[in-house]
Structure formats: C-alpha cells, structure tokens
Amino acid sequence: MTATQSLLVVLLAPLFSAVVIGLFLRRFGQLAAYISVATSGVIFLAAVHAVWTAGGEIVHDSWLWLSFGAFDVSMGVFLDDVSATMMLMVTFVGFLIHVFSLGYMAKDASLARYFGGLSIFMCSMLGIVLADNLVMIFVFWELVGFSSYMLIGHYMTKPAAAAAQKKAFIVNRIGDLGFVVGIAYAYWHFGTTDLEVMGALVGADPNLIHAGIAALLMCGFIGKSAQFPLHVWLPDAMAGPTPVSALIHAATMVAAGGYFLIRIVYLFPPEVLSIIVWLGVFGAVYAGFCAYARRDIKQVLAYSTLSQLGYIGAAFGLGYPGIALFHLITHAFFKALLFLGAGSVIHGCHHEQDIFKLGGLWRKMPVTALTFLIGILALCGVYGFSGYYSKDAILIAGGMTNVPVAVLLTFGALLTAGYMGRLFWIVFLGKPNSEAAAHAKESPLVMVVPLVLLALLSIAGGWLGYWPEVLGATIKADKAELIQMTGYDAMYLRVALLGTLAWIIGLGGSFFFYGRGASEDRLEKIAAPLYSFINQRLWFDETYDFYVLKVQQRFADLLSLLDVFLIKGVLVRGSAGLVGLVGMCARSLHVGSIHGYVYWFLAGMLLLWAVAAGIFG
Amino acid sequence: MNELLAEFLRGYTATNEWSAIMPEIMLALLALGLLVSEMFLPKAQHHLIPRIAIWGQVLIGVYAFSCIGGCLTSSGSFFSGMILQTDVSQMMRPFFLLSSILVCYLGRIYLSQQSLAKTEFYHLVLIISAAMMLLVQSSNFVMLFVALETVTVAFYVLVGYCRTSPFSLEGGLKYLILGSLSSAILLFGIVLLYGVAGNPQLPGASPDSLNFQSLQAFIALNQFTGGNLLVNVGAILVVAGICFKIGAVPFQIWVPDVYQGAPTPVTAFLAVASKAAGFIVLLVLVQGPFLALNELLVPVLSFIAAATILFGNIAAVTQRNLKRLMGLSGIAHAGYLLIGVVAVMRGVEWAVYAVIFYLVTYLLASFAVFGVMAITAKADDANQQLDDYANYSRKQPFLSGVLTLGLGSLAGIPPLGGFIAKLFLFVAAYQAGLYGLIAIAILGVVISIYYYFGWIRECYFGVPTSEIVEDTCGQSTVADRTLLGALVAGTVLVGVLPAVLPIIP
C-alpha cells in the first residue's frame, strides 16, 4: 500500500464504521462498540503505516470534488511532518479513549449512538488533520462541530446536556462565520485555497500576506479552540460523557484550532500574531483563576484545558508554531490522561463529580490515583515530565521575545499548580466524604490500561530526542532556533528555576491551604467575596445572556413583527388573496354552458386576429 | 392523359414504403385483433384482453424503439409526400406507445370499478395511438386532417365512455361540439391556404398546394413580395385549431369540463398524449409551411403562451375538484411548452428537443398522479375532491409518496425531472431572448407550487380523523405499485441524470 492509500484508509474507515453503525447497528450496541473500537485500532495502524511509508517525504494528493465554472473544490491529503505528528497523536489517543469507553459506557442504553458518534468524530477530526485545502478543512471543521454537538448531548434527557450542546454549537458558529468569510477572502486573494500552493505563493512574495484574511481565519481558531472571548462553551460541554470530554474537549478537537493555525502559519502578519498572543495569555491566566471556584472535577479540568489552550495560542503568537505544536501534543497526552482519570473516578464513585464529596481515593483506586498524579506533574511542568519540556519552551520563547508574556505565563503556571494541587489533595487524600466515595472500587482493566499507557506518554512524550526521525521536524527546528539565540542559556536557567518554583509553591501552597480530603472549600469560608468574585468568572456568561435576551431578542422580535405584518400579512396573504380572487373570476368563466363556450371560442378567434394584426402593438 | 396518370401512379407506388409505417399498421391490427378476440374468446377468458392489448403494445414499442436506432429507413418522405419521417417523429412513437400502454393499464383499473363495455376501450386507445403517430408524421394537410379527425372522433367516444355518468356524457357532448367547431376552423384555414396557394396567378403556386413543402415555398415567396392576407388568415385559423387541441388560451374553455367528465385514464390520455401530438404538429407547422410567417405568428404564440400560463395557474388555485385542477394545471403546462415553440421560431433549434424532453417528464409525472387518482377514485369518478385526500399519507403511504413526487415534478422541484425539463425550456427561451415570457413562466411556477403543494399538504398534514382505519377503498396491487414506482423512479432518475434520456442532442 502506498502512503496515500493508507491515508485514505485513515480517513474513510471511521466514516464506514459510522455509516454501518448508523444504518444497521442502532439496536446492537455491543457489536457497534466493538466495530468502532476495532476501526480506531485499524486507523492507528494505517496512520503508522502511512507515516512509515512516507518516510519523512511530503505526501500530497488531491481529487476534484466539485466544480462550479472556474471554481474547483478538491479533496486531498497533505502529509508533512506537522500533520504526521498530529495524526499519530489523534489516532493513538483516540484509540485509547475508544478502549476506555468500552468500560466507561458499558451500561449505557444507547451505546450504538455513542460509538457511532465517536467514529464520525474520528473521521471528521482526521479530515481536518489531513486536509490539503481550506475548503476541505472547513467541511470537516463543521463535521467536527456536528459530532461534538451530538456527543455533548449524549445524555439527551438531561436539560443541562441539551443546553450545553446547543451552546457549544451556536458559539462555534460565531467563530465559523469569520472563518468561512476568511476562506472566501483567501480564495479571492490567492486564487486557490490549497495549503501548499498558498505557502509557495506567500513564500515567493511576502507582500501577499494580508492581515484581514489572517484575522478572519483566526476567528475559526477562537471558536473551536475556545479562546477568549468565545471560551464560554467549553466548561459547559463537560455535560457530555467523560471520554468524550477527554477526546474532543481536551486532546483533539479543541486543539484543532491551534493545529489549523500551525498549518497556515505563513499567512500571519505580526499584528495578528500579537493579538493571538494576548488572547492566549489572557485566557491562560483568566481560566487559571476560574478553576479555583469550581467544585466539579471535570469543570476544574475544563478550565485547565482553557488555560493550556491559552499557552498554545501564546506560543503560536510568539512566532514559534513548532513549540505550539509540541505543547499541543504533550497537552493532549496528559490532559487525556487527566480526563480519563477523572472518568475512572466518576465511574468508580457512581457518577459523583463534586470534589468535596470525594476524598481518600488513593487507597481505593491506586492505579487511577498514581496515573492522575503523573498527569498533574506533567501538567505542572515538573522536570522530566513531558509538560516541563513544552511549557518551558514556551516560557523561554516568551522570555526571549516578550518578557511580560513570559511573566504572566509563569504566573499562570503557578495558578495551574495551585488548582491542580487542590484537586489532587482533596480527591485522593484524606478520608471519603460521601457514601459513593467510601465504596469506590478500582476501575476494570479495560479502563486502567489506557490510563497507564497515557501516563507513560505523559512522561516520555516530551523527550524530543527520542522521537522518531520522521516526526516533529518543525518542533525540533523551532527548538534549535531558540537554542541558537544569544542569552539562551541564562534564560533557560531562569525559566527552569522559576518554573520549578512555581509548581513547588502551587502544589505545596494548596496542600497546606486546603488540606487533605477537605469536605468544604476553605477559600469560600475565609474569603467569601473573593470566592464569589472568581465564581462569577468575570460575568462573561451573564453578559452574553444579557445580550442575547435583551438586545438580540428585541431586535429579533422587531424583525418578526415586520415578518408577520409586512411579509406574511401584506405580501403573502395579500398576493395569495389577489391570485385567489382572479382565480375565482377565471373559474367563473367555466360556467358550463355550451353556448357560452362557443361564443367564447369565436371571441378568442377575434382576439387572436387582433394580436396578429398588431392592434396590441 | 393516360400517360400522365400512369406516371402519377408510378410515382405513388415508388414511394409507397409500407414498412415505414409498420408500427402504426401493427397497432391497427392489434386493435382489430382485440375485437376479434372478444368475439372468439370464451367469456371467462375475457380478462386476457387487456393483457393482450398491453403486451402487444409493449412488443410494438420495442419494435418502434428499435426504429429510432435506424434499423429501418428512419427518415424520409413517403407516400408521395403524405408522410415525412424525421428523428422527432421517430422519438414520438415510443412516447405515444408508452402513454397508451399506461392508459390501458389505468383503464383496467378504472373499468374494474365500472360496469361498462371493456374491449372497445382498449380498441379505441390503440386506434388513437396509431393515429397520433401518423399525425406527427404527416406532411400534407389532408393527411394531417384525416389523422387528426381519427384521433378526435375516437376521443369523443372515450370521453363519453361512462354512459352511466351524466358528467361523462356532458363532457363527451361538449367535446364533440367544441371539437367539431375547432375542426371546422382548422379545415377552413386549410381550405384558405389550399385555395390561395393553388392560385396560378400568384408566384410559386403549386398544383399540390396541400403539401407542406410546396406550401412552404409558396408562403416564403409571397412573404418576400409583401405578404398575403388570405395566407395570414388561413395560418391563424390553423394555429387556432391546433391551439384547441393543446388547450391553450383562448381555446382552453372546454378543458375543465371535459377533463372532469372523462374517465380518469382518458383524462390522462388527453392531458399527455393529445397535448403532445398537438405540440409536435405545431412544431412541424412552424418549422415547415409557416416558417416564413414568423413575424406574424411569434407575437400571436407569445401572447397565447403568456395568457395560457397565467390563466391556467391562476384558475387552478381556487379549484378543489382534482380532475379540473389537473386540467387547469395542464393548461399552464401547455403555456410553458408554447414558450419552447416560440423559442424554436426565434431560431433556437434545439428547443424542439427541450419540448420533447418536457413532454416526457410530463408524461412520467402526470401518469404517476393520474395513476394514484385512478386507484383512489370511487365509483363516482368525476367527483374527486381535494378533501378525499385528507390523511391520505396515513392510509396509503406508498401512493402518497408517489403522488408527492409526481406533483413535485409537475411543480418543477429539483431534483425531479420536471425541474430539469423546465430548466431546459427556460434556457432555450433565454437564448431566444424571451425574457418577458420567462418572467411570466416563473411567476406561473410560483403560483403552481401553491396548488400542487396544497394537495400534498392535504395528504400529509390533514387532521387525523377516526374514519381512517375503516376506509379500505383504493387498495393498490403489487403490479400497480411496481408500475407507479417505476414512473416515479424514472422521474427522479431523469432529474438526477438528464442524460439517460438521449433526447437533447
């Protein structure tokens, strides 16, 4: 098999699985689950095969899909080191999460819908990863949005899930509006949307870079990657099943925005990059604060994800797409691990998600606790763990080019260590705070093994030197560029020191502040105003709700009034009435009298003659 | 003198190519054979007669279809210029056969609900079908008139076929009187043309002035020298006679009454085949003898087209009797087709094929709708109301789906055949520069969606009532479903892949 064929297998196998499940297996949940899991395994193997066959060469094939006049839309695959790295991450993490789901969702009533959704998600996500042009990215971008919508609302009887899926979908549409306009603009500007061709064009003539296009395309990133100000949907999306949160809302889909930016990095002028930096920094710090007032274990992780997406955005904005990709990959490993760990906890404790009702799980769920700890250490950037390498690279890049960014991001790292410490100490140490936690059991093997594998990757994923030759060329290049800058060594030492200090203070401080297995939030008790301020999350949701309810709704009411009166009343009813009236007249011509008909006939002859003679002009 | 006569007869026999009209002859023989078989078959075997009719036609259809490919002398002038076979007339043979097969099938359904003579129905349908084939091939006014009268006279009988129904009798009588009137007008026009073209004092006069070719040469010569009033009057009268057949305004007045009174299969036959024959004749005339009269006829036919579209659609809006509704909407379709004819006259030659394409999609969709109507109709065939279809989708989901697709195609909804057909017509009209007519046609289509979808709405969104369950009438057999399903599938297929109909060159 050639690399292209393997890539087609990667793209089409999950689609096939989704179609088979959707059409034939809706009543056979178990079978659907096995098919979906097997498919995810197959696509991982095919992805490995494709990368191995390509051997570091660029694979780019495309096929004409639609043709409107001079405008051709193609579908194609474009495998370079960036997409190869991303594809392997997505397929491997995806496979582990599929396996984990077998255990986590075992008792679910609509297993087929769930696994069908996972398959369609894998297809759409890999479509984004492999796409060779913007239109194709957009198609799969929207499919990802659809599958995310479907999976968030998996527990469709819960009103919160229904509201969350709607919110995620609508908020994403706002970003996508800019995105689609940007694609059209790019086509108009470059005459193509092919990634490789656009890159060559811009490379030949840097004047072609256009801030407007970059800014519009950035909107897609803001929506999908939940960047400020469209971050509001991600925490709510936690209403979906936990493996879905791990796969879609932590490891892959939300990272797709960042990945997309990395694919088109050559289109970005410095002004837009600096916007992205500051959006990212703001998100990183803001989300770090918000996490302190969350009681739901998944919500804490969601804000942590928001914060880490901020780091990815900041790294990209600083001009180091390779570093951004690096953090994206390591983040995917440890955040998937953390979410699956949370899933394991939730599964073990009968769906108890309030951290203050858990506690003391270290003994009851040792593997989960240990892997969770590894995930936290990786997230906090402890030396040797994957997060250390990627986060420090971002901080160094910041320190070399933009010191305030580096300071704020280091502060963000401190916040991260603090709230993750809070989470760990409360959930795993001390004594159980509820019946559910007291009777917790370690999860079955099918859930534990993925945790262990992800834990290994969370440690080793950052050891760039051990990565295969064919992967991560961009990452290594960016790293090498940093190392060659003057003052790198000093900056490295400073960042390593400050970073280590940050996690020690964060973890230690939270240990002493919250204590082991606390049953209530100490911050809330001793500084209630501060807690409630954080809990309000700067009133973003409230502001948006206000806007929708008071401003947009009023405007919509006004338009609806116009619609009812002007369009429905006057235009539709009016014209229908007019036609009906004429119709009644016309019908009354057909009186049924044969005499009348004959006269009518002769009159018609005269009329024809009049027309022929030109009396009517 | 004898020499001359001998020469003349020799000329006749030289062009008497009987095999050229083999399908028509076979149809006539089949029609006679039906009557014979009724006489000789035992009564218990009479149910075989419709089968003989249908399968016999299928065989003839296969033969006629193979003629298109050219295994026979596929084109040329025969019988001393009485008949001119073109690719168009070859295409129309399978068309008429298909419609008469479908009419026979619907007739079987219809006759099973009535206590009427049966064999004569099929006999007349076959005769009409053969005569229509000859009609579209005729290239001489005598031939045209004879063929046309064969069609019309047989239709008089068929429309009034249901002797027990006052509506049917009334419809038959009205069709007879108005049809005779139109025949008289047509004949008068023909006579005027014959007389003036036979006048030896005029340039280009011909002893054989009923022949289309010599008439065409004569008219062209006369137009060149300033026109001739008698020619103009004669042409207008002939066009008026044809417009009666296609049910165009202002000669549409008979349509609702006759469509309502006639048995449903006959209504379908009138709506599809009779209209198609009229259009082909009109096309032959405007491309042949009346070619030089474009200046006179283009405004006339444009006016008729516009008036027909608007009148048909608007009058159909308030109509609740479904057969009248189909009649009035059929008037509107005649209007769209007239746009194609006008486009041909303005020099867009491929519009001829757009018209035929439209006729084929119209056949598929109309027979789907009429088929459902024939199955659903109660004994009182003339009184099919919109209200009868309340909750139809719950009683007959399959038929309801067929009806929806058929009506959707008639309304011109993509991806159904009717949409593509309208598109071809409008493109042809656009190329001919008929912008005003296109605007009117689009307006008409919008209005037509109102009543077509009103019917669909009645089927699907009526208020459920208790009598749904008990209502068992109008059950369809597997054969019905297969046939209707094939029609609908054809409609969809033509819409999705217009190239399956190799009509548009």
Interface residues (C-beta under 8 A of the other chain):
Chain A: A576 V579 G580 V582 G583 M584 A586 R587 L589 H590 G592 I594 Y597 V598 W600 F601 A603 G604 M605 L607 L608 W609 V611 A612 G614 F616
Chain B: L173 K174 I177 L178 L181 S182 I185 N232 V233 I236 L237 V239 A240 V249 P250 F251 I253 W254 P256 D257 L296 L297 P299 V300 F303 I304 F311 I314 A315 A316 V317 T318 Q319 I447 Y450
